[in-house]
Amino acid sequence: MRYDDDGEWIPPVLLGHAEERRKEMGLSVDEVLIVVSDSHVTYTQDEYNNNGKCFKRDEVTVVMDEDTNEIMTVLWNTENTYKREGTSNE
């Protein structure tokens, strides 16, 4: 995240794809920005080689490039369930 010389947060810019996703999902810009500014979980995703960092809050994930201060996409969180081989889910 970027801050100005006075320590004020500089909100990231939504790229075209992120803006399209935000609209499709029925979210406001403020709802997307709160995910970044007050996320519950953050992690780096390396599999796409784009310097993306994921910010999760409630049911929304925002993927942004912190170097450029741009939001690349907005996604609904999905729950992943894993089952270890040889065990039951019960």
Secondary structure, DSSP 8 states (H G I E B T S, - for coil): -EE-TTS-EE--EE-HHHHHHHHHHT--HHHHHHHHHT-SEEEE--TTSS-EEEEEETTEEEEEETTTTEEEEEEE--------TT----
